[in-house]
Amino acid sequence: MHWLLDTAFNDDLSRYRAGSGAKNMAVVRRFALGLIRAHKSKGSVKSRRKSASWDTNFLLSVLQIK
C-alpha cells in the first residue's frame, strides 16, 4: 500500500510531519485510495484519481452519489 500511496498521492512529499495533521491526512488518503480502487473503471489508480479531479460526474460516481 505504501508504494501505491507514494505513486498516486506523492505521500513521501507531504509536508505533514508531526501531530494529528499527519495522521488525519493518512486516513483521508487511505480512504480516497479505497474509493478509487473500488470503482470499476478502466485505467490505473493514478489516472482514475486524475479523472475524478477533472470530471465532476466521474467524481460523483466514485463517491457513489450519482
Distance bins in CASP14 RR format, pairs under 12 A and 6 or more apart:
PFRMAT RR
TARGET T0000
AUTHOR 0000-0000-0000
RMODE 2
METHOD distances of the structure
MODEL  1
1 7 0 0 0 0 0 1 0 0 0 0 0
1 8 0 0 0 0 0 1 0 0 0 0 0
1 9 0 0 0 0 0 1 0 0 0 0 0
1 11 0 0 0 0 1 0 0 0 0 0 0
1 26 0 0 0 0 0 1 0 0 0 0 0
1 29 0 0 0 0 1 0 0 0 0 0 0
1 30 1 0 0 1 0 0 0 0 0 0 0
1 33 1 0 0 1 0 0 0 0 0 0 0
1 34 0 0 0 0 1 0 0 0 0 0 0
1 37 0 0 0 0 0 1 0 0 0 0 0
1 45 0 0 0 0 0 1 0 0 0 0 0
2 8 0 0 0 0 0 1 0 0 0 0 0
2 9 0 0 0 0 0 1 0 0 0 0 0
2 11 1 0 0 1 0 0 0 0 0 0 0
2 12 0 0 0 0 1 0 0 0 0 0 0
2 26 0 0 0 0 0 1 0 0 0 0 0
2 29 0 0 0 0 0 1 0 0 0 0 0
2 30 0 0 0 0 0 1 0 0 0 0 0
2 33 0 0 0 0 0 1 0 0 0 0 0
3 9 0 0 0 0 0 1 0 0 0 0 0
3 11 0 0 0 0 1 0 0 0 0 0 0
3 12 0 0 0 0 0 1 0 0 0 0 0
3 33 0 0 0 0 0 1 0 0 0 0 0
3 45 0 0 0 0 0 1 0 0 0 0 0
3 46 0 0 0 0 0 1 0 0 0 0 0
4 10 0 0 0 0 0 1 0 0 0 0 0
4 11 0 0 0 0 1 0 0 0 0 0 0
4 29 0 0 0 0 1 0 0 0 0 0 0
4 30 0 0 0 0 1 0 0 0 0 0 0
4 32 0 0 0 0 0 1 0 0 0 0 0
4 33 1 0 0 1 0 0 0 0 0 0 0
4 34 0 0 0 0 1 0 0 0 0 0 0
4 36 0 0 0 0 1 0 0 0 0 0 0
4 37 0 0 0 0 1 0 0 0 0 0 0
4 44 0 0 0 0 1 0 0 0 0 0 0
4 45 1 0 0 1 0 0 0 0 0 0 0
4 46 0 0 0 0 1 0 0 0 0 0 0
4 49 0 0 0 0 0 1 0 0 0 0 0
5 11 1 0 1 0 0 0 0 0 0 0 0
5 12 0 0 0 0 1 0 0 0 0 0 0
5 13 0 0 0 0 0 1 0 0 0 0 0
5 14 0 0 0 0 1 0 0 0 0 0 0
5 25 0 0 0 0 0 1 0 0 0 0 0
5 26 0 0 0 0 1 0 0 0 0 0 0
5 27 0 0 0 0 0 1 0 0 0 0 0
5 28 0 0 0 0 0 1 0 0 0 0 0
5 29 1 0 1 0 0 0 0 0 0 0 0
5 30 1 0 0 1 0 0 0 0 0 0 0
5 31 0 0 0 0 0 1 0 0 0 0 0
5 32 0 0 0 0 1 0 0 0 0 0 0
5 33 1 0 0 1 0 0 0 0 0 0 0
5 34 0 0 0 0 0 1 0 0 0 0 0
5 36 0 0 0 0 0 1 0 0 0 0 0
5 37 0 0 0 0 0 1 0 0 0 0 0
5 45 0 0 0 0 1 0 0 0 0 0 0
5 46 0 0 0 0 0 1 0 0 0 0 0
5 49 0 0 0 0 0 1 0 0 0 0 0
6 12 1 0 1 0 0 0 0 0 0 0 0
6 13 0 0 0 0 1 0 0 0 0 0 0
6 14 0 0 0 0 1 0 0 0 0 0 0
6 29 0 0 0 0 0 1 0 0 0 0 0
6 33 0 0 0 0 0 1 0 0 0 0 0
6 45 0 0 0 0 0 1 0 0 0 0 0
6 46 0 0 0 0 0 1 0 0 0 0 0
7 13 0 0 0 0 0 1 0 0 0 0 0
7 33 0 0 0 0 0 1 0 0 0 0 0
7 44 0 0 0 0 1 0 0 0 0 0 0
7 45 0 0 0 0 1 0 0 0 0 0 0
7 46 1 0 0 1 0 0 0 0 0 0 0
7 47 0 0 0 0 0 1 0 0 0 0 0
7 49 0 0 0 0 0 1 0 0 0 0 0
8 29 0 0 0 0 1 0 0 0 0 0 0
8 30 0 0 0 0 0 1 0 0 0 0 0
8 32 0 0 0 0 1 0 0 0 0 0 0
8 33 1 0 0 1 0 0 0 0 0 0 0
8 34 0 0 0 0 0 1 0 0 0 0 0
8 36 1 0 0 1 0 0 0 0 0 0 0
8 37 0 0 0 0 1 0 0 0 0 0 0
8 43 0 0 0 0 0 1 0 0 0 0 0
8 44 0 0 0 0 1 0 0 0 0 0 0
8 45 1 0 1 0 0 0 0 0 0 0 0
8 46 1 0 1 0 0 0 0 0 0 0 0
8 47 0 0 0 0 1 0 0 0 0 0 0
8 48 0 0 0 0 1 0 0 0 0 0 0
8 49 1 0 1 0 0 0 0 0 0 0 0
8 50 0 0 0 0 1 0 0 0 0 0 0
8 52 0 0 0 0 0 1 0 0 0 0 0
8 53 0 0 0 0 0 1 0 0 0 0 0
9 16 0 0 0 0 0 1 0 0 0 0 0
9 25 0 0 0 0 1 0 0 0 0 0 0
9 26 0 0 0 0 0 1 0 0 0 0 0
9 28 0 0 0 0 1 0 0 0 0 0 0
9 29 1 0 1 0 0 0 0 0 0 0 0
9 30 0 0 0 0 1 0 0 0 0 0 0
9 31 0 0 0 0 0 1 0 0 0 0 0
9 32 1 0 0 1 0 0 0 0 0 0 0
9 33 1 0 0 1 0 0 0 0 0 0 0
9 34 0 0 0 0 0 1 0 0 0 0 0
9 36 0 0 0 0 1 0 0 0 0 0 0
9 45 0 0 0 0 1 0 0 0 0 0 0
9 46 0 0 0 0 1 0 0 0 0 0 0
9 49 1 0 0 1 0 0 0 0 0 0 0
9 50 0 0 0 0 0 1 0 0 0 0 0
9 53 0 0 0 0 0 1 0 0 0 0 0
10 25 0 0 0 0 0 1 0 0 0 0 0
10 29 0 0 0 0 1 0 0 0 0 0 0
10 46 0 0 0 0 0 1 0 0 0 0 0
10 49 0 0 0 0 0 1 0 0 0 0 0
11 22 0 0 0 0 0 1 0 0 0 0 0
11 25 0 0 0 0 1 0 0 0 0 0 0
11 26 0 0 0 0 1 0 0 0 0 0 0
11 28 0 0 0 0 0 1 0 0 0 0 0
11 29 1 0 0 1 0 0 0 0 0 0 0
11 30 0 0 0 0 1 0 0 0 0 0 0
11 32 0 0 0 0 0 1 0 0 0 0 0
11 33 0 0 0 0 1 0 0 0 0 0 0
12 29 0 0 0 0 0 1 0 0 0 0 0
14 21 0 0 0 0 1 0 0 0 0 0 0
14 22 1 0 0 1 0 0 0 0 0 0 0
14 23 0 0 0 0 0 1 0 0 0 0 0
14 24 0 0 0 0 0 1 0 0 0 0 0
14 25 1 0 0 1 0 0 0 0 0 0 0
14 26 0 0 0 0 1 0 0 0 0 0 0
14 28 0 0 0 0 0 1 0 0 0 0 0
14 29 0 0 0 0 1 0 0 0 0 0 0
15 21 0 0 0 0 0 1 0 0 0 0 0
15 22 0 0 0 0 1 0 0 0 0 0 0
15 25 0 0 0 0 1 0 0 0 0 0 0
16 22 1 0 1 0 0 0 0 0 0 0 0
16 23 0 0 0 0 1 0 0 0 0 0 0
16 24 0 0 0 0 1 0 0 0 0 0 0
16 25 1 0 1 0 0 0 0 0 0 0 0
16 26 0 0 0 0 1 0 0 0 0 0 0
16 27 0 0 0 0 0 1 0 0 0 0 0
16 28 0 0 0 0 0 1 0 0 0 0 0
16 29 0 0 0 0 0 1 0 0 0 0 0
17 23 0 0 0 0 0 1 0 0 0 0 0
17 25 0 0 0 0 0 1 0 0 0 0 0
17 26 0 0 0 0 0 1 0 0 0 0 0
18 25 0 0 0 0 0 1 0 0 0 0 0
19 25 0 0 0 0 0 1 0 0 0 0 0
19 26 0 0 0 0 0 1 0 0 0 0 0
20 26 0 0 0 0 0 1 0 0 0 0 0
20 27 0 0 0 0 0 1 0 0 0 0 0
21 27 0 0 0 0 1 0 0 0 0 0 0
21 28 0 0 0 0 1 0 0 0 0 0 0
21 29 0 0 0 0 0 1 0 0 0 0 0
22 28 0 0 0 0 0 1 0 0 0 0 0
22 29 0 0 0 0 0 1 0 0 0 0 0
23 29 0 0 0 0 0 1 0 0 0 0 0
23 30 0 0 0 0 0 1 0 0 0 0 0
24 30 0 0 0 0 0 1 0 0 0 0 0
24 31 0 0 0 0 0 1 0 0 0 0 0
25 31 0 0 0 0 0 1 0 0 0 0 0
25 32 0 0 0 0 0 1 0 0 0 0 0
26 32 0 0 0 0 0 1 0 0 0 0 0
26 33 0 0 0 0 0 1 0 0 0 0 0
27 33 0 0 0 0 0 1 0 0 0 0 0
27 34 0 0 0 0 0 1 0 0 0 0 0
28 34 0 0 0 0 0 1 0 0 0 0 0
28 35 0 0 0 0 0 1 0 0 0 0 0
29 35 0 0 0 0 0 1 0 0 0 0 0
29 36 0 0 0 0 0 1 0 0 0 0 0
29 45 0 0 0 0 0 1 0 0 0 0 0
29 49 0 0 0 0 0 1 0 0 0 0 0
30 36 0 0 0 0 0 1 0 0 0 0 0
30 37 0 0 0 0 0 1 0 0 0 0 0
31 37 0 0 0 0 0 1 0 0 0 0 0
31 38 0 0 0 0 0 1 0 0 0 0 0
31 62 0 0 0 0 0 1 0 0 0 0 0
31 63 0 0 0 0 0 1 0 0 0 0 0
32 38 0 0 0 0 0 1 0 0 0 0 0
32 39 0 0 0 0 0 1 0 0 0 0 0
32 45 0 0 0 0 0 1 0 0 0 0 0
32 48 0 0 0 0 0 1 0 0 0 0 0
32 49 1 0 0 1 0 0 0 0 0 0 0
32 52 0 0 0 0 1 0 0 0 0 0 0
32 53 0 0 0 0 0 1 0 0 0 0 0
32 59 0 0 0 0 0 1 0 0 0 0 0
32 62 0 0 0 0 1 0 0 0 0 0 0
32 63 0 0 0 0 1 0 0 0 0 0 0
33 39 0 0 0 0 0 1 0 0 0 0 0
33 45 1 0 0 1 0 0 0 0 0 0 0
33 46 0 0 0 0 0 1 0 0 0 0 0
33 48 0 0 0 0 0 1 0 0 0 0 0
33 49 0 0 0 0 1 0 0 0 0 0 0
33 52 0 0 0 0 0 1 0 0 0 0 0
33 62 0 0 0 0 0 1 0 0 0 0 0
34 45 0 0 0 0 1 0 0 0 0 0 0
34 48 0 0 0 0 0 1 0 0 0 0 0
34 49 0 0 0 0 0 1 0 0 0 0 0
34 62 0 0 0 0 1 0 0 0 0 0 0
34 63 0 0 0 0 0 1 0 0 0 0 0
34 64 0 0 0 0 0 1 0 0 0 0 0
35 41 0 0 0 0 0 1 0 0 0 0 0
35 45 0 0 0 0 0 1 0 0 0 0 0
35 48 0 0 0 0 1 0 0 0 0 0 0
35 49 0 0 0 0 1 0 0 0 0 0 0
35 52 0 0 0 0 1 0 0 0 0 0 0
35 58 0 0 0 0 0 1 0 0 0 0 0
35 59 0 0 0 0 1 0 0 0 0 0 0
35 60 0 0 0 0 0 1 0 0 0 0 0
35 61 0 0 0 0 0 1 0 0 0 0 0
35 62 1 0 1 0 0 0 0 0 0 0 0
35 63 1 0 0 1 0 0 0 0 0 0 0
35 64 0 0 0 0 1 0 0 0 0 0 0
35 65 0 0 0 0 0 1 0 0 0 0 0
36 43 0 0 0 0 0 1 0 0 0 0 0
36 44 0 0 0 0 1 0 0 0 0 0 0
36 45 1 0 1 0 0 0 0 0 0 0 0
36 46 0 0 0 0 1 0 0 0 0 0 0
36 47 0 0 0 0 1 0 0 0 0 0 0
36 48 1 0 1 0 0 0 0 0 0 0 0
36 49 1 0 1 0 0 0 0 0 0 0 0
36 50 0 0 0 0 0 1 0 0 0 0 0
36 51 0 0 0 0 1 0 0 0 0 0 0
36 52 1 0 0 1 0 0 0 0 0 0 0
36 53 0 0 0 0 0 1 0 0 0 0 0
36 58 0 0 0 0 0 1 0 0 0 0 0
36 59 0 0 0 0 0 1 0 0 0 0 0
36 61 0 0 0 0 0 1 0 0 0 0 0
36 62 1 0 0 1 0 0 0 0 0 0 0
36 63 0 0 0 0 0 1 0 0 0 0 0
37 43 0 0 0 0 0 1 0 0 0 0 0
37 44 0 0 0 0 0 1 0 0 0 0 0
37 45 1 0 0 1 0 0 0 0 0 0 0
37 46 0 0 0 0 0 1 0 0 0 0 0
37 48 0 0 0 0 1 0 0 0 0 0 0
37 49 0 0 0 0 0 1 0 0 0 0 0
37 62 0 0 0 0 0 1 0 0 0 0 0
38 45 0 0 0 0 0 1 0 0 0 0 0
38 48 0 0 0 0 0 1 0 0 0 0 0
38 61 0 0 0 0 0 1 0 0 0 0 0
38 62 0 0 0 0 1 0 0 0 0 0 0
38 63 0 0 0 0 0 1 0 0 0 0 0
38 64 0 0 0 0 1 0 0 0 0 0 0
39 45 0 0 0 0 1 0 0 0 0 0 0
39 47 0 0 0 0 0 1 0 0 0 0 0
39 48 1 0 0 1 0 0 0 0 0 0 0
39 49 0 0 0 0 0 1 0 0 0 0 0
39 51 0 0 0 0 1 0 0 0 0 0 0
39 52 0 0 0 0 1 0 0 0 0 0 0
39 58 0 0 0 0 1 0 0 0 0 0 0
39 59 0 0 0 0 0 1 0 0 0 0 0
39 60 0 0 0 0 0 1 0 0 0 0 0
39 61 1 0 0 1 0 0 0 0 0 0 0
39 62 1 0 1 0 0 0 0 0 0 0 0
39 63 0 0 0 0 1 0 0 0 0 0 0
39 64 0 0 0 0 1 0 0 0 0 0 0
40 48 0 0 0 0 0 1 0 0 0 0 0
40 61 0 0 0 0 0 1 0 0 0 0 0
40 62 0 0 0 0 0 1 0 0 0 0 0
40 64 0 0 0 0 0 1 0 0 0 0 0
41 47 0 0 0 0 1 0 0 0 0 0 0
41 48 1 0 0 1 0 0 0 0 0 0 0
41 49 0 0 0 0 0 1 0 0 0 0 0
41 51 1 0 0 1 0 0 0 0 0 0 0
41 52 0 0 0 0 1 0 0 0 0 0 0
41 55 0 0 0 0 0 1 0 0 0 0 0
41 57 0 0 0 0 0 1 0 0 0 0 0
41 58 1 0 0 1 0 0 0 0 0 0 0
41 59 0 0 0 0 0 1 0 0 0 0 0
41 61 0 0 0 0 1 0 0 0 0 0 0
41 62 0 0 0 0 1 0 0 0 0 0 0
42 48 0 0 0 0 1 0 0 0 0 0 0
42 51 0 0 0 0 0 1 0 0 0 0 0
42 58 0 0 0 0 0 1 0 0 0 0 0
43 49 0 0 0 0 0 1 0 0 0 0 0
43 50 0 0 0 0 0 1 0 0 0 0 0
43 51 0 0 0 0 1 0 0 0 0 0 0
43 52 0 0 0 0 0 1 0 0 0 0 0
43 58 0 0 0 0 0 1 0 0 0 0 0
44 50 0 0 0 0 1 0 0 0 0 0 0
44 51 0 0 0 0 0 1 0 0 0 0 0
45 51 0 0 0 0 0 1 0 0 0 0 0
45 52 0 0 0 0 0 1 0 0 0 0 0
45 62 0 0 0 0 0 1 0 0 0 0 0
46 52 0 0 0 0 0 1 0 0 0 0 0
46 53 0 0 0 0 0 1 0 0 0 0 0
47 53 0 0 0 0 0 1 0 0 0 0 0
47 54 0 0 0 0 0 1 0 0 0 0 0
47 55 0 0 0 0 0 1 0 0 0 0 0
47 58 0 0 0 0 0 1 0 0 0 0 0
48 54 0 0 0 0 0 1 0 0 0 0 0
48 55 0 0 0 0 0 1 0 0 0 0 0
48 58 0 0 0 0 1 0 0 0 0 0 0
48 59 0 0 0 0 0 1 0 0 0 0 0
48 61 0 0 0 0 0 1 0 0 0 0 0
48 62 1 0 0 1 0 0 0 0 0 0 0
49 55 0 0 0 0 0 1 0 0 0 0 0
49 58 0 0 0 0 0 1 0 0 0 0 0
49 59 0 0 0 0 1 0 0 0 0 0 0
49 62 0 0 0 0 1 0 0 0 0 0 0
50 58 0 0 0 0 1 0 0 0 0 0 0
50 59 0 0 0 0 0 1 0 0 0 0 0
50 62 0 0 0 0 0 1 0 0 0 0 0
51 57 0 0 0 0 0 1 0 0 0 0 0
51 58 1 0 1 0 0 0 0 0 0 0 0
51 59 0 0 0 0 1 0 0 0 0 0 0
51 61 0 0 0 0 0 1 0 0 0 0 0
51 62 0 0 0 0 1 0 0 0 0 0 0
52 58 1 0 1 0 0 0 0 0 0 0 0
52 59 1 0 1 0 0 0 0 0 0 0 0
52 60 0 0 0 0 1 0 0 0 0 0 0
52 61 0 0 0 0 1 0 0 0 0 0 0
52 62 1 0 1 0 0 0 0 0 0 0 0
52 63 0 0 0 0 1 0 0 0 0 0 0
52 65 0 0 0 0 0 1 0 0 0 0 0
53 59 1 0 0 1 0 0 0 0 0 0 0
53 62 0 0 0 0 0 1 0 0 0 0 0
55 61 0 0 0 0 1 0 0 0 0 0 0
55 62 0 0 0 0 1 0 0 0 0 0 0
55 66 0 0 0 0 0 1 0 0 0 0 0
56 62 0 0 0 0 0 1 0 0 0 0 0
56 63 0 0 0 0 0 1 0 0 0 0 0
56 65 0 0 0 0 0 1 0 0 0 0 0
56 66 0 0 0 0 1 0 0 0 0 0 0
57 63 0 0 0 0 0 1 0 0 0 0 0
57 65 0 0 0 0 0 1 0 0 0 0 0
57 66 1 0 0 1 0 0 0 0 0 0 0
58 64 0 0 0 0 0 1 0 0 0 0 0
58 65 0 0 0 0 0 1 0 0 0 0 0
58 66 0 0 0 0 1 0 0 0 0 0 0
59 65 0 0 0 0 1 0 0 0 0 0 0
59 66 0 0 0 0 1 0 0 0 0 0 0
60 66 1 1 0 0 0 0 0 0 0 0 0
END
